[in-house]
């Protein structure tokens, strides 16, 4: 009878492998974080972040855009969409400063916000303001049309 040497099976199907072993095989060690191993599109969040709120009269869109000025924004209304674009430029200071870490996001950005059907998107109705690094757009809602009774006439 020939004996076959026993080897520990590392198949996840047999259950002989630990979770730590699986984790190590999937993500490796090498000092890299999980986020650094993901594709670029999953590592960054959309810039700038957008919040949309609703009141009885308006929709209120706010965007955190520190370091910009009013002239840096371009806002267009297209149907029921608002397209907001701009650019946050890197201003390099050479006063003996070497950055060790930069988490701020720079560059061109473009965000499109889809508005509900009851939003008034005429450019003269939308109010935009920029204060303390926050762009605020106020989009009024359509006025409710009062219900009207329709009488039925015989043929």
N, C-alpha and C positions, 0 to 999 in steps of 0.2 A: 504494500500500500504506500503510495506516495503522499507525503504530507505537503500541504501548501502553507507557506508561512502566513500568519495572520497579520493583517495591517488594519489599522484603525480606518474605518470608512469615514470620509469627510463629506458625505452626501447629506444635504439637508433633509432628504426623504427618510433616511434611517434614523434621524433624531440624535445622532452621535456628535453633532457639532454644536458648539455653544453659540449663543447670540453674539458674544464678543468676537468670535471667529468670523461669523457672517458679516458683522459690521465692519471688521477690519478688511475683509475681502471686498466688500462693496465700496467702501469709502477710503480705504487706505489710511495710513498714519501720516507720515511725512510732514507733520506740522500744519497741514492745510485744514482749513475749516470746511464744513459742508458748503457754506455759501460760496467759497472761492472755487469750488469744483462745479458749480452750476453754470449753465450758459449765461452769458451777459444779460440777456433779456429778463432772466429770473432774478438776477442779483440786485438790480436797481429798481426803485419804485418810480412811477411816473413823476416827472418834474414839470411844473410845480404841482403840489398837491391841491386838489379841488374839493370844496365842500358845497353842497347844494341844499338849501333850505326852502321851505314853502310857508307862506302866510296866507291869509284869506285873499289878499290883494295882489301879492307878488311872489316871484321866485327870486331867491337871493343866492348868487354864486360868489364864493370867495376863494381867492387863490393866494397862498403865501409866496410872495416874491420879494424877499429882502434884497436890498442892494440895487434895486432898479429905480428908474424915474418914470414919470407919466409918459414921456416921449418914447420910452423903450417898448411900449405895447402897441400891437395892432389887433383890433377887434373887428370881426366881420360877422354879420348876421346873414345866414343862408338858409332860407326855409325855416325849419324849426331847429336849426343848429347855430350855435355860436362858436366861432373859430377864434381862439385867443393865441397869439404868438408873440414872441419876443426873443431877446437874447440877454443872457447874463454873462458879462465879459470878465475874464480873469485879469485883474489889475496887479501886475507884479511889482512888488516893492523891493528894491535892492538896497535896503539899509541894513545889511548884515544879517538878514533873516533867511534861514534855511528851513523850509517847512518839513516837518517830520511826518505829518499826517494831514490830509485835506479830505474832509467829508462833505464839504459844500459842493453843490452841483453847479456847473458852469456850462455855457454853450447855448445854442439855439434851442428853443422849445416851441411846441405847438400842441395845444389841447383843444379838442372838439367836445362841446357839451351838447347833448341831445336834450331838447326841451319838450315838455308835453304839448299836445295839440292846443291847449287853452292858453298858451303864452303869446303875448303880443311881441313879435320880433321885428317890428318896424324900427329902423335905426333911431328915429327921433323920439321913440318911447323908452328906449333902454338907457338907463343912467349908469355911468361908470365913474368910480372914484378910486383914488389910490392914497392910502394913509398908513403910516407906520409899517410899511412893507407888505401891506395886504391890499390886493386889488378886489374891489367889490362891484359886482354888476347887479343891478336891480331890474328885473324884467317883469312888467305888469302882466296880470292875467286879463283875459278878455272879460268884458262886462257880461254878466249873466243876462240873457235875453228873457224878459218876463214871459211867462206862459200866456198865450192868447187863446181864447175860446173861438172855435170855428163852428159856425152853424151849418147845418145840412139843409139843403133846399130840395124840394121834390122836383123831379124831372122836367 
